[in-house]
């Protein structure tokens, strides 16, 4: 893997399918941003197909995978700054020399969506032409304005739940992480008679995701989850995306009817936030969404063929 150092001296490692290719900028760069307790390895079933069309760049977030594990930096805004520094780092070797003219596409899963929303609030949606958000509600907690169980996280939806999660994660990390894995795979959170999952696949999936998750510090994960769940991105999305805000970025939301963490209405709310202003007036329809049933929170892992087609069709628009 390649790496760079952030402005607070943390090593961020990333995969780059354009490594060593003098023509790497002939393909549009596509950044894949994994979710909570994951790593760039979660995209291993997607990268070979996506890389035929795009220069795929997949970082390990700080605190995750093979990237640095500092005691600080467990805030979504810091992860957004890491993304900003990655983009600036990549532009150094751009033969065209002007990073302001470079265009990227991005795909975020779960926490990766929040990182992209934070990036957009801080730095605008430039330089992204397309953003694909996979199964993340713009607010995980309950709120007094009617944002209730129809939209928020089924488990991490308030301070008491997060506190209990942090305590359990510190005392019994492996057991808690196994519960997280179970909620993110549809054949475990919402099993169907037609799933046809072998015991070998069940065990291999759990072993893979648990191995990746255990590369991080449970206490640090708990602090990150506390920050992640407390953030309300609804007004930020409405005030940042859409032609009314000078943003031409196209948005595609993928929600799942078999997601453990979220009812599909939560992630899909992002479509309306992009397409409608605060008075409910329709802007240009730059966002669209779909509800799938062939996978859960980690649908890109469960059925990569269907997921890859969704992504390629959207990014080609």
WOZI-V645594 format. One line per field, one symbol per residue. ss: DSSP state (~ for helix, > for strand, _ for the rest). A space follows every 10 residues. Layout:
ss: ???
This chain:
ss: _>>>>_____ >>>>>>____ ___~~~__>> >>>______~ ~~~~~~~~~~ ____>>>>>_ __________ _____~~~~~ ~~~~~~~~~~ ~_______~~ ~__>>>>>>_ ~~~~~~~~~~ ~~~____>>> >>>>____>_ __________ __>_____~~ ~~~~~~~~~~ ~_~~~~~~~~ ~~~~_~~~~_ ________~~ ~~~~~~~~~~ ~~~____~~~ ~~~~~~~~~~ _>_~~~~~~~ __~~~____> >>>>>>____ _>_~~~~~~~ ~~~~~>____ _>____>>>> >>______~~ ~~_~~~~~~~ ~~~~~__
